[in-house]
């Protein structure tokens, strides 16, 4: 998955993560995208690490 000039904000989940969950895919987030204010976490807890998640 790739995010370009995107916002992932204010999402909620009962389990981690609340923003982006990746189990079998790579995630690319460009410098203009924002992943913030997701509960309980933005990307922490995803099976695949998500680089540049907290911007």
N, CA, C and O atoms as a printed pandas DataFrame, in Angstrom:
     atom_number atom_name residue_name chain_id  residue_number  x_coord  y_coord  z_coord
0              1         N          UNK        A               1    0.848   -1.146    0.000
1              2        CA          UNK        A               1    0.000    0.000    0.000
2              3         C          UNK        A               1    0.903    1.221    0.000
3              4         O          UNK        A               1    1.974    1.208    0.608
4              5         N          UNK        A               2    0.480    2.259   -0.672
5              6        CA          UNK        A               2    1.234    3.507   -0.692
6              7         C          UNK        A               2    0.292    4.674   -0.436
7              8         O          UNK        A               2   -0.807    4.735   -0.985
8              9         N          UNK        A               3    0.735    5.584    0.396
9             10        CA          UNK        A               3   -0.031    6.791    0.685
10            11         C          UNK        A               3    0.743    7.990    0.166
11            12         O          UNK        A               3    1.911    8.178    0.507
12            13         N          UNK        A               4    0.100    8.793   -0.651
13            14        CA          UNK        A               4    0.699   10.001   -1.186
14            15         C          UNK        A               4   -0.224   11.181   -0.896
15            16         O          UNK        A               4   -1.395   11.175   -1.275
16            17         N          UNK        A               5    0.321   12.194   -0.217
17            18        CA          UNK        A               5   -0.435   13.400    0.126
18            19         C          UNK        A               5   -1.770   13.036    0.782
19            20         O          UNK        A               5   -2.823   13.549    0.403
20            21         N          UNK        A               6   -1.709   12.149    1.763
21            22        CA          UNK        A               6   -2.912   11.621    2.408
22            23         C          UNK        A               6   -2.921   11.910    3.902
23            24         O          UNK        A               6   -1.895   12.253    4.490
24            25         N          UNK        A               7   -4.099   11.766    4.506
25            26        CA          UNK        A               7   -4.254   11.889    5.953
26            27         C          UNK        A               7   -4.991   10.659    6.475
27            28         O          UNK        A               7   -6.032   10.270    5.946
28            29         N          UNK        A               8   -4.432   10.056    7.521
29            30        CA          UNK        A               8   -5.097    8.978    8.249
30            31         C          UNK        A               8   -5.191    9.481    9.679
31            32         O          UNK        A               8   -4.214    9.426   10.425
32            33         N          UNK        A               9   -6.365    9.973   10.064
33            34        CA          UNK        A               9   -6.521   10.608   11.367
34            35         C          UNK        A               9   -7.849   10.238   12.015
35            36         O          UNK        A               9   -8.832    9.936   11.338
36            37         N          UNK        A              10   -7.848   10.271   13.343
37            38        CA          UNK        A              10   -9.046   10.108   14.170
38            39         C          UNK        A              10   -9.788    8.791   13.942
39            40         O          UNK        A              10  -11.019    8.769   13.954
40            41         N          UNK        A              11   -9.060    7.698   13.735
41            42        CA          UNK        A              11   -9.666    6.376   13.628
42            43         C          UNK        A              11   -9.582    5.690   14.987
43            44         O          UNK        A              11   -8.692    5.991   15.782
44            45         N          UNK        A              12  -10.503    4.773   15.255
45            46        CA          UNK        A              12  -10.506    4.082   16.543
46            47         C          UNK        A              12  -10.696    2.590   16.329
47            48         O          UNK        A              12  -11.400    2.158   15.416
48            49         N          UNK        A              13  -10.052    1.811   17.191
49            50        CA          UNK        A              13  -10.146    0.365   17.153
50            51         C          UNK        A              13  -10.131   -0.158   18.588
51            52         O          UNK        A              13   -9.623    0.512   19.487
52            53         N          UNK        A              14  -10.676   -1.330   18.802
53            54        CA          UNK        A              14  -10.653   -1.918   20.141
54            55         C          UNK        A              14   -9.319   -2.590   20.436
55            56         O          UNK        A              14   -9.009   -2.865   21.596
56            57         N          UNK        A              15   -8.520   -2.861   19.396
57            58        CA          UNK        A              15   -7.195   -3.466   19.560
58            59         C          UNK        A              15   -6.178   -2.654   18.752
59            60         O          UNK        A              15   -6.547   -1.892   17.858
60            61         N          UNK        A              16   -4.889   -2.829   19.079
61            62        CA          UNK        A              16   -3.842   -2.122   18.339
62            63         C          UNK        A              16   -3.712   -2.677   16.938
63            64         O          UNK        A              16   -4.002   -3.858   16.752
64            65         N          UNK        A              17   -3.310   -1.939   15.969
65            66        CA          UNK        A              17   -3.235   -0.494   15.938
66            67         C          UNK        A              17   -4.577    0.114   15.544
67            68         O          UNK        A              17   -5.493   -0.606   15.147
68            69         N          UNK        A              18   -4.691    1.397   15.647
69            70        CA          UNK        A              18   -5.934    2.062   15.273
70            71         C          UNK        A              18   -5.831    2.826   13.964
71            72         O          UNK        A              18   -6.854    3.190   13.383
72            73         N          UNK        A              19   -4.618    3.075   13.488
73            74        CA          UNK        A              19   -4.434    3.863   12.265
74            75         C          UNK        A              19   -4.225    3.001   11.039
75            76         O          UNK        A              19   -5.099    2.931   10.175
76            77         N          UNK        A              20   -3.073    2.341   10.949
77            78        CA          UNK        A              20   -2.760    1.480    9.807
78            79         C          UNK        A              20   -2.350    0.115   10.321
79            80         O          UNK        A              20   -1.453    0.001   11.156
80            81         N          UNK        A              21   -3.011   -0.925    9.819
81            82        CA          UNK        A              21   -2.667   -2.303   10.158
82            83         C          UNK        A              21   -2.214   -2.989    8.887
83            84         O          UNK        A              21   -2.952   -3.030    7.902
84            85         N          UNK        A              22   -1.011   -3.524    8.901
85            86        CA          UNK        A              22   -0.491   -4.258    7.748
86            87         C          UNK        A              22   -0.039   -5.627    8.229
87            88         O          UNK        A              22    0.759   -5.733    9.160
88            89         N          UNK        A              23   -0.553   -6.681    7.590
89            90        CA          UNK        A              23   -0.136   -8.015    8.004
90            91         C          UNK        A              23    0.715   -8.701    6.941
91            92         O          UNK        A              23    1.637   -9.441    7.284
92            93         N          UNK        A              24    0.434   -8.477    5.673
93            94        CA          UNK        A              24    1.200   -9.127    4.604
94            95         C          UNK        A              24    1.605   -8.153    3.506
95            96         O          UNK        A              24    1.933   -8.570    2.395
96            97         N          UNK        A              25    1.584   -6.868    3.807
97            98        CA          UNK        A              25    1.877   -5.871    2.785
98            99         C          UNK        A              25    2.901   -4.867    3.288
99           100         O          UNK        A              25    3.001   -4.610    4.488
100          101         N          UNK        A              26    3.640   -4.316    2.378
101          102        CA          UNK        A              26    4.532   -3.224    2.722
102          103         C          UNK        A              26    3.747   -1.928    2.622
103          104         O          UNK        A              26    2.856   -1.795    1.782
104          105         N          UNK        A              27    4.075   -0.987    3.470
105          106        CA          UNK        A              27    3.387    0.298    3.474
106          107         C          UNK        A              27    4.408    1.390    3.232
107          108         O          UNK        A              27    5.427    1.464    3.920
108          109         N          UNK        A              28    4.133    2.236    2.254
109          110        CA          UNK        A              28    4.992    3.382    1.973
110          111         C          UNK        A              28    4.182    4.641    2.221
111          112         O          UNK        A              28    3.079    4.797    1.699
112          113         N          UNK        A              29    4.743    5.544    3.029
113          114        CA          UNK        A              29    4.091    6.806    3.336
114          115         C          UNK        A              29    5.032    7.923    2.904
115          116         O          UNK        A              29    6.164    8.001    3.381
116          117         N          UNK        A              30    4.572    8.787    2.004
117          118        CA          UNK        A              30    5.444    9.855    1.524
118          119         C          UNK        A              30    5.577   10.966    2.570
119          120         O          UNK        A              30    4.902   10.943    3.599
120          121         N          UNK        A              31    6.444   11.927    2.300
121          122        CA          UNK        A              31    6.731   12.995    3.259
122          123         C          UNK        A              31    5.570   13.966    3.461
123          124         O          UNK        A              31    5.564   14.712    4.440
124          125         N          UNK        A              32    4.603   13.976    2.573
125          126        CA          UNK        A              32    3.472   14.895    2.684
126          127         C          UNK        A              32    2.263   14.264    3.379
127          128         O          UNK        A              32    1.278   14.955    3.639
128          129         N          UNK        A              33    2.319   12.985    3.679
129          130        CA          UNK        A              33    1.204   12.300    4.337
130          131         C          UNK        A              33    1.325   12.393    5.852
131          132         O          UNK        A              33    2.413   12.574    6.398
132          133         N          UNK        A              34    0.173   12.264    6.521
133          134        CA          UNK        A              34    0.110   12.379    7.976
134          135         C          UNK        A              34   -0.683   11.200    8.529
135          136         O          UNK        A              34   -1.765   10.883    8.036
136          137         N          UNK        A              35   -0.133   10.546    9.566
137          138        CA          UNK        A              35   -0.839    9.479   10.281
138          139         C          UNK        A              35   -0.755    9.830   11.765
139          140         O          UNK        A              35    0.253    9.556   12.417
140          141         N          UNK        A              36   -1.817   10.435   12.294
141          142        CA          UNK        A              36   -1.819   10.906   13.681
142          143         C          UNK        A              36   -3.205   10.784   14.302
143          144         O          UNK        A              36   -4.211   10.642   13.607
144          145         N          UNK        A              37   -3.226   10.843   15.641
145          146        CA          UNK        A              37   -4.449   10.883   16.442
146          147         C          UNK        A              37   -5.383    9.700   16.183
147          148         O          UNK        A              37   -6.604    9.855   16.159
148          149         N          UNK        A              38   -4.796    8.521   15.992
149          150        CA          UNK        A              38   -5.561    7.290   15.858
150          151         C          UNK        A              38   -5.446    6.528   17.168
151          152         O          UNK        A              38   -4.381    6.527   17.784
152          153         N          UNK        A              39   -6.517    5.883   17.605
153          154        CA          UNK        A              39   -6.545    5.190   18.896
154          155         C          UNK        A              39   -6.752    3.700   18.710
155          156         O          UNK        A              39   -7.547    3.327   17.848
156          157         N          UNK        A              40   -6.096    2.818   19.455
157          158        CA          UNK        A              40   -5.217    3.100   20.570
158          159         C          UNK        A              40   -3.796    3.475   20.152
159          160         O          UNK        A              40   -3.070    4.055   20.959
160          161         N          UNK        A              41   -3.372    3.170   18.931
161          162        CA          UNK        A              41   -2.055    3.590   18.441
162          163         C          UNK        A              41   -2.199    3.984   16.973
163          164         O          UNK        A              41   -3.218    3.683   16.351
164          165         N          UNK        A              42   -1.213    4.639   16.426
165          166        CA          UNK        A              42   -1.255    4.970   15.001
166          167         C          UNK        A              42   -0.900    3.765   14.148
167          168         O          UNK        A              42   -1.675    3.379   13.272
168          169         N          UNK        A              43    0.252    3.168   14.389
169          170        CA          UNK        A              43    0.692    2.001   13.627
170          171         C          UNK        A              43    1.362    0.953   14.508
171          172         O          UNK        A              43    1.516   -0.197   14.096
172          173         N          UNK        A              44    1.758    1.338   15.705
173          174        CA          UNK        A              44    2.434    0.406   16.615
174          175         C          UNK        A              44    1.520   -0.780   16.877
175          176         O          UNK        A              44    0.352   -0.609   17.226
176          177         N          UNK        A              45    2.056   -1.978   16.708
177          178        CA          UNK        A              45    1.278   -3.190   16.877
178          179         C          UNK        A              45    0.937   -3.852   15.557
179          180         O          UNK        A              45    0.415   -4.966   15.536
180          181         N          UNK        A              46    1.230   -3.171   14.448
181          182        CA          UNK        A              46    1.020   -3.755   13.131
182          183         C          UNK        A              46    2.022   -4.886   12.939
183          184         O          UNK        A              46    3.162   -4.786   13.392
184          185         N          UNK        A              47    1.607   -5.965   12.269
185          186        CA          UNK        A              47    2.511   -7.104   12.060
186          187         C          UNK        A              47    3.698   -6.735   11.185
187          188         O          UNK        A              47    4.786   -7.283   11.361
188          189         N          UNK        A              48    3.508   -5.824   10.253
189          190        CA          UNK        A              48    4.578   -5.320    9.403
190          191         C          UNK        A              48    4.893   -3.899    9.859
191          192         O          UNK        A              48    3.978   -3.079    9.938
192          193         N          UNK        A              49    6.152   -3.573   10.164
193          194        CA          UNK        A              49    6.484   -2.221   10.591
194          195         C          UNK        A              49    6.094   -1.169    9.533
195          196         O          UNK        A              49    6.282   -1.382    8.335
196          197         N          UNK        A              50    5.557   -0.052    9.992
197          198        CA          UNK        A              50    5.147    1.031    9.103
198          199         C          UNK        A              50    6.066    2.221    9.355
199          200         O          UNK        A              50    5.977    2.882   10.389
200          201         N          UNK        A              51    6.947    2.481    8.399
201          202        CA          UNK        A              51    7.899    3.589    8.539
202          203         C          UNK        A              51    7.189    4.936    8.363
203          204         O          UNK        A              51    6.201    5.025    7.634
204          205         N          UNK        A              52    7.671    5.943    9.003
205          206        CA          UNK        A              52    7.158    7.310    8.890
206          207         C          UNK        A              52    5.705    7.430    9.332
207          208         O          UNK        A              52    4.944    8.215    8.766
208          209         N          UNK        A              53    5.326    6.667   10.326
209          210        CA          UNK        A              53    3.930    6.641   10.737
210          211         C          UNK        A              53    3.518    7.866   11.535
211          212         O          UNK        A              53    2.391    8.337   11.377
212          213         N          UNK        A              54    4.373    8.394   12.374
213          214        CA          UNK        A              54    3.979    9.474   13.264
214          215         C          UNK        A              54    4.444   10.814   12.722
215          216         O          UNK        A              54    5.526   11.280   13.079
216          217         N          UNK        A              55    3.654   11.435   11.873
217          218        CA          UNK        A              55    3.961   12.765   11.341
218          219         C          UNK        A              55    2.750   13.631   11.443
219          220         O          UNK        A              55    2.789   14.797   11.049
